[in-house]
Amino acid sequence: MPTLTMLDTALDVDAEGFLQNPEQWNESLAAEIARENGIPELTERHWMVVRYMRDRYLTTGAAPSIRSLGKESGVDIKELYKLFPKGPAKLAAKIGGIPKPKGCI
């Protein structure tokens, strides 16, 4: 399993850079992952989505699909794509420190 060092912490990640251990996540790390993925600053709307993704994953063991993310997070799909270009569910999961959602390429 590859490791990545961010904020002086060694992290277990998969080949695409997704954390393999959600317990290694914190909000400072989320901000760093966001910057590295083209989001210079996480707004309250970003945090709403990221926290929803984490909560859903930690309670069910699965990340939500883009469809349920748009219906249940409080942020519609059009805004999700503005907040998280290049795939909202995938990028929000990465920033949230959870594995890539099933069905994301």
Rosetta blueprint (number, residue, H / E / L):
1 M L
2 P L
3 T E
4 L E
5 T E
6 M E
7 L L
8 D L
9 T E
10 A E
11 L E
12 D E
13 V E
14 D L
15 A L
16 E L
17 G L
18 F L
19 L E
20 Q L
21 N L
22 P H
23 E H
24 Q H
25 W L
26 N L
27 E H
28 S H
29 L H
30 A H
31 A H
32 E H
33 I H
34 A H
35 R H
36 E H
37 N L
38 G L
39 I L
40 P L
41 E L
42 L L
43 T L
44 E H
45 R H
46 H H
47 W H
48 M H
49 V H
50 V H
51 R H
52 Y H
53 M H
54 R H
55 D H
56 R H
57 Y H
58 L H
59 T H
60 T H
61 G L
62 A L
63 A L
64 P L
65 S L
66 I H
67 R H
68 S H
69 L H
70 G H
71 K H
72 E H
73 S L
74 G L
75 V L
76 D L
77 I H
78 K H
79 E H
80 L H
81 Y H
82 K H
83 L H
84 F L
85 P L
86 K L
87 G L
88 P H
89 A H
90 K H
91 L H
92 A H
93 A H
94 K H
95 I H
96 G L
97 G L
98 I L
99 P L
100 K L
101 P L
102 K L
103 G L
104 C L
105 I L
